[in-house]
Each structure stands twice: as C-alpha cells, then as structure tokens.
Amino acid sequence: MTQPPIEQDFHPFLARYRAEHPEDVLVFEEEVSADQEVTGVIWTLAARGKHPLLVFERVAGLGVPVVTNLFGSRERIARLLGAEPGRLHAAYQALAARAIDPREVGTGKVLESVEQKSIDLGTLPLLRHFETDRAPYITSGVIAAEHPDGGGGNLSYHRAMVRSKTELATSLHSRGHLWRLLALYAERGRPMPVAMVIGAHPLFMLAASARVGFGVDERRIAGGLFGAPLEVVRTPRYGIAVPAAAEIVLEGVIEPGVEAEEGPFGEFTGYSSYRSTKN
C-alpha cells in the first residue's frame, strides 16, 4: 500500500500528535511569562526525568501559543520518522538517503501576510530564556542561504539575539557551512542574503540539523524525510527557497566583517517579514 504524503504544515501535525499521544503532551492553559518562565518549566520537568511536548496556550505579550520541547525525547523523534523504538538512527539514515529536490509552488501559507519593509523585531513573538540573556533570543531559527554561484543551498541553526528594531546578531560558528558561504560573498564584495525560518514542520527542522558535506542542500534531505518534495516558495526580496507552510520567515542580509559585541556575530539588517495569519 502506498503511504499517503505527509502534510507539511505544522498545525495538522500538532493536532494529530495531540490526538494520538495525549500522554506525551502537556498543555498549559494559564498565562505564563515570556521572560524565562517557559524555559523554567522545561528545566523543572527535565530534572524530574520528564520530557513531554509542551504547549503554552497563553504567553504574556506574545499573542500566539508557544510549542516547545518538540525534540525532547528520542521516542518522540522516532515517532516522527515512523520508526520502531531503538531504530531511530537507522530510520533517519534510510529516509535521508532518499533525498528529493524541492518543488517550487506558486504560493503557500507563509505568503498569506507579507511585509515588504523593515519591521520592528520587537513585535515578533520572542522569548527571553535565561537571566543572563541580554535580550530576547531566537534559538530555533533555521537560516537558509544560497551559494553565490548557484552551487546549491544550505540550512543551519543559528541562535540570534535582537540587537535593535531591525537587526539580529547571530553566531555563525566558524568553519561551518554558513560561515563558508559568507566568505564566498565577501570575496565578491557582496552581503549574503539570507532567510530565517521560525516555526515549521518537525521533519523540516530535523533535516536542517543534518551533518552533511558542504554543498549538500538540506532541503533535499527534508524531501527524503517527508517522502515527497519539500514544497517551497521564493522569498519576495531575495528569492530564497523556504517552506511554503512555514510559520514566520524573515529576510535580510549578513554583512561580511560586521560584528556585534558578543563575538564573531553576523548582523542582520533590512528585514522583511511574512507570516501566516492563521494560529
């Protein structure tokens, strides 16, 4: 029997998982603070050996629910891959090996609301995780970038701190693939266009964490995990391929040689934001 295609929108995934595994989901209906409280709940539960998927229905000042701890247990990751317990690694390797080119579609949920000018990053639903954080951080943002000569793209995770209303400072991890791409743009005297995906289907997020060679496009690996091409749209300003069903995507540039106070950070400027109008 042919396996039906996996819905690439996060919301149907979450609804299905809550229905099929209610014992693995903890929902907080009371309001919590966006300043350290979400992280505090995660750490408190972890200290007790508990790692449920967490849904915070009301986070003060954000206006949207927060879903976190998605990858907090190996059992849950195995379920994402349709794997038997203890077969997570083998299942991931088998699916990833069936990489499929993305399929560009004309439109998608992420394009339902488009802002073509620089935005105030303070209006985004961001958390402050620890007392020592100097500002709210994006900790699960997936940065997508393209090779300047058309040699494929790259997905990678980079924490990003809000530095001003229109700037994020982000760690590029020296010798990482995004760092290497930035060097190529620097050689050409150009800033590097990037898109940051905030919120997407967990299989896309797993693909973004893949340890692969330089030039291997993790969007193809996402297709292998889905068993069907990752559906992508092009960002309005720079034409970077991002998931059509993503929650929020930011566009900007990283300027070679520009650093923020916390070390060798790239600096994002001139953002456009486009996000779904659906909860």
C-alpha positions as CSV (number, residue, x, y, z in Angstrom):
1,M,0.0,0.0,0.0
2,T,1.3,3.4,-0.9
3,Q,2.0,5.7,2.1
4,P,-0.1,8.9,1.8
5,P,2.0,12.1,1.6
6,I,2.8,13.7,4.9
7,E,1.1,17.1,5.4
8,Q,3.9,19.7,5.6
9,D,2.1,22.2,7.8
10,F,3.0,22.1,11.5
11,H,-0.6,22.7,12.7
12,P,-2.1,19.4,11.3
13,F,0.9,17.6,12.7
14,L,0.4,19.0,16.2
15,A,-3.3,18.3,16.2
16,R,-2.7,14.7,15.1
17,Y,0.0,14.2,17.6
18,R,-2.1,15.6,20.5
19,A,-4.9,13.2,19.5
20,E,-2.7,10.1,19.1
21,H,-0.3,10.6,22.1
22,P,-2.1,12.8,24.7
23,E,0.0,11.2,27.4
24,D,3.1,12.8,25.8
25,V,1.7,16.3,25.6
26,L,1.4,18.8,28.4
27,V,-0.8,21.8,27.8
28,F,-0.6,24.9,30.0
29,E,-3.8,26.9,29.7
30,E,-2.9,29.5,32.3
31,E,-0.8,32.5,31.3
32,V,2.9,32.3,31.7
33,S,5.6,34.9,31.3
34,A,7.7,35.3,28.1
35,D,10.7,36.2,30.4
36,Q,12.4,32.9,31.5
37,E,9.2,31.1,32.6
38,V,8.9,28.8,29.6
39,T,12.5,27.7,29.9
40,G,12.0,27.3,33.6
41,V,9.1,24.8,33.1
42,I,11.3,22.8,30.6
43,W,14.2,22.6,33.1
44,T,12.0,21.7,36.1
45,L,10.4,18.8,34.2
46,A,13.7,17.6,32.9
47,A,15.1,17.5,36.4
48,R,12.2,15.1,37.2
49,G,13.1,12.9,34.2
50,K,10.1,14.2,32.2
51,H,10.3,15.5,28.6
52,P,6.8,16.0,27.2
53,L,5.9,18.1,24.2
54,L,4.8,21.4,25.8
55,V,2.0,23.7,24.6
56,F,1.7,27.1,26.3
57,E,-1.7,28.4,25.2
58,R,-1.1,31.9,26.6
59,V,2.3,33.6,26.9
60,A,2.1,37.2,28.2
61,G,2.6,39.8,25.4
62,L,3.1,37.3,22.6
63,G,-0.4,36.9,21.2
64,V,0.3,33.4,19.9
65,P,0.7,30.0,21.6
66,V,4.2,28.5,22.1
67,V,5.0,24.9,21.3
68,T,8.4,23.7,22.6
69,N,10.4,20.7,23.7
70,L,9.5,19.0,20.4
71,F,12.7,17.1,20.2
72,G,13.0,16.5,24.0
73,S,12.8,12.7,23.7
74,R,14.2,10.0,21.4
75,E,10.9,8.2,21.5
76,R,9.1,11.2,20.1
77,I,11.7,11.7,17.3
78,A,11.3,8.0,16.4
79,R,7.6,8.5,16.1
80,L,8.2,11.5,13.7
81,L,10.2,9.2,11.5
82,G,7.7,6.3,11.7
83,A,10.5,4.2,13.4
84,E,10.3,1.4,15.9
85,P,11.9,2.1,19.3
86,G,15.7,1.7,19.1
87,R,15.7,2.1,15.3
88,L,15.7,5.9,15.2
89,H,19.2,6.3,13.7
90,A,18.7,3.6,11.0
91,A,15.3,5.1,10.0
92,Y,16.7,8.6,9.7
93,Q,19.7,7.4,7.6
94,A,17.4,5.4,5.3
95,L,15.0,8.3,4.7
96,A,17.7,10.9,4.4
97,A,19.4,8.8,1.7
98,R,16.3,9.2,-0.4
99,A,16.8,12.9,-0.9
100,I,14.4,14.6,-3.2
101,D,14.7,18.0,-4.9
102,P,12.3,20.6,-3.5
103,R,9.2,21.5,-5.5
104,E,8.5,25.2,-6.0
105,V,4.9,26.2,-5.7
106,G,3.1,29.4,-6.6
107,T,2.0,30.3,-3.1
108,G,1.7,29.0,0.4
109,K,0.5,29.7,3.9
110,V,3.6,31.7,4.7
111,L,2.7,34.2,2.0
112,E,-0.7,35.0,3.4
113,S,0.6,38.1,5.1
114,V,3.7,39.9,3.6
115,E,5.5,42.9,4.9
116,Q,7.8,44.3,2.3
117,K,9.5,46.9,4.5
118,S,11.8,46.7,7.5
119,I,9.9,45.6,10.6
120,D,10.2,46.1,14.3
121,L,11.6,42.8,15.6
122,G,10.1,43.6,19.0
123,T,6.7,42.9,17.5
124,L,7.7,39.2,16.9
125,P,6.7,36.5,19.5
126,L,10.2,36.1,21.1
127,L,11.3,34.7,24.4
128,R,13.9,35.6,26.9
129,H,15.3,32.2,28.1
130,F,17.8,32.9,30.9
131,E,18.5,35.7,33.4
132,T,21.9,36.3,31.7
133,D,20.4,36.9,28.3
134,R,20.9,40.4,27.2
135,A,17.8,40.4,25.1
136,P,15.2,38.0,23.6
137,Y,16.7,35.3,21.5
138,I,15.6,33.2,18.6
139,T,17.0,29.8,19.5
140,S,15.4,27.5,16.8
141,G,15.7,29.7,13.8
142,V,16.8,27.9,10.6
143,I,18.8,30.1,8.3
144,A,18.5,29.4,4.6
145,A,21.2,30.7,2.2
146,E,22.1,30.1,-1.4
147,H,25.6,29.7,-3.0
148,P,26.5,32.9,-4.8
149,D,27.4,30.9,-7.9
150,G,24.3,28.7,-7.9
151,G,26.1,25.8,-6.2
152,G,23.3,24.7,-4.0
153,G,21.8,26.0,-0.8
154,N,22.3,25.5,2.9
155,L,20.1,25.2,6.0
156,S,21.5,25.5,9.5
157,Y,20.6,26.5,13.0
158,H,22.0,29.8,14.5
159,R,20.9,31.5,17.7
160,A,20.0,35.1,17.1
161,M,19.8,38.0,19.6
162,V,17.6,41.0,19.0
163,R,20.1,43.9,18.7
164,S,17.8,46.7,17.5
165,K,14.4,47.1,15.9
166,T,15.8,45.9,12.6
167,E,18.9,43.9,13.5
168,L,19.7,40.5,14.8
169,A,23.2,39.4,15.9
170,T,23.7,35.8,15.1
171,S,26.5,33.3,15.8
172,L,27.9,31.8,12.5
173,H,30.1,29.1,14.0
174,S,33.5,29.4,12.4
175,R,34.2,26.7,9.8
176,G,30.5,26.0,9.5
177,H,28.8,25.9,6.1
178,L,27.1,29.3,6.5
179,W,30.5,30.8,7.5
180,R,32.0,29.4,4.3
181,L,29.2,30.8,2.2
182,L,29.7,34.2,3.8
183,A,33.3,34.1,2.9
184,L,32.4,33.4,-0.7
185,Y,30.1,36.5,-0.7
186,A,32.9,38.5,1.0
187,E,35.3,37.6,-1.9
188,R,32.7,39.0,-4.3
189,G,32.3,42.2,-2.2
190,R,28.6,41.5,-1.5
191,P,26.5,41.0,1.6
192,M,24.9,37.5,1.9
193,P,21.1,37.4,1.5
194,V,19.5,35.0,4.0
195,A,16.1,33.9,5.2
196,M,15.4,32.7,8.7
197,V,12.6,30.2,9.2
198,I,10.9,30.4,12.6
199,G,8.4,27.5,13.0
200,A,7.9,24.7,10.6
201,H,7.1,21.0,10.4
202,P,9.4,19.0,12.6
203,L,10.7,16.9,9.7
204,F,12.0,20.1,8.0
205,M,13.6,21.1,11.3
206,L,15.3,17.7,11.6
207,A,16.6,18.0,8.0
208,A,18.1,21.4,8.9
209,S,20.2,19.7,11.6
210,A,21.7,17.2,9.2
211,R,25.5,16.7,9.3
212,V,26.4,16.7,5.6
213,G,29.1,17.9,3.3
214,F,29.4,21.4,2.0
215,G,27.2,21.9,-1.0
216,V,24.6,19.3,0.1
217,D,21.3,21.0,0.3
218,E,19.3,20.0,3.4
219,R,16.1,20.9,1.6
220,R,16.6,17.8,-0.4
221,I,17.0,15.8,2.8
222,A,13.7,17.2,4.0
223,G,12.1,15.7,0.9
224,G,13.6,12.3,1.8
225,L,12.1,12.6,5.4
226,F,8.7,13.6,4.0
227,G,8.8,11.0,1.3
228,A,7.8,13.8,-1.1
229,P,9.4,17.0,-2.3
230,L,9.6,19.8,0.2
231,E,7.1,22.4,-1.1
232,V,8.9,25.8,-1.2
233,V,8.1,29.4,-2.2
234,R,10.6,32.1,-3.1
235,T,11.1,34.9,-0.7
236,P,9.8,38.2,-2.1
237,R,13.1,40.2,-1.8
238,Y,15.9,37.8,-2.3
239,G,14.3,34.7,-3.9
240,I,15.4,32.2,-1.3
241,A,13.5,28.9,-1.3
242,V,11.7,28.4,2.1
243,P,8.9,26.0,3.2
244,A,5.6,27.2,1.8
245,A,3.9,26.2,5.1
246,A,6.4,27.9,7.4
247,E,5.0,30.0,10.3
248,I,7.3,33.0,10.1
249,V,10.2,33.9,7.7
250,L,12.5,36.8,8.0
251,E,14.6,38.1,5.1
252,G,17.8,40.1,5.5
253,V,21.5,40.2,4.7
254,I,24.6,39.3,6.7
255,E,27.4,41.8,6.1
256,P,30.9,40.3,5.9
257,G,33.1,41.7,8.6
258,V,30.4,43.2,10.7
259,E,30.5,42.0,14.3
260,A,28.3,42.5,17.4
261,E,29.5,42.8,21.0
262,E,29.2,39.1,21.8
263,G,32.0,38.0,19.4
264,P,32.1,36.9,15.7
265,F,28.5,37.5,15.0
266,G,26.9,38.4,11.7
267,E,24.5,41.2,11.7
268,F,21.1,41.1,10.0
269,T,19.6,44.3,8.6
270,G,16.7,45.4,6.5
271,Y,14.2,42.7,7.3
272,S,11.1,41.8,5.6
273,S,8.7,39.6,7.5
274,Y,5.9,37.4,6.2
275,R,3.9,35.1,8.3
276,S,0.7,33.2,8.4
277,T,-2.5,34.9,9.6
278,K,-3.7,31.6,11.0
279,N,-3.0,30.4,14.5
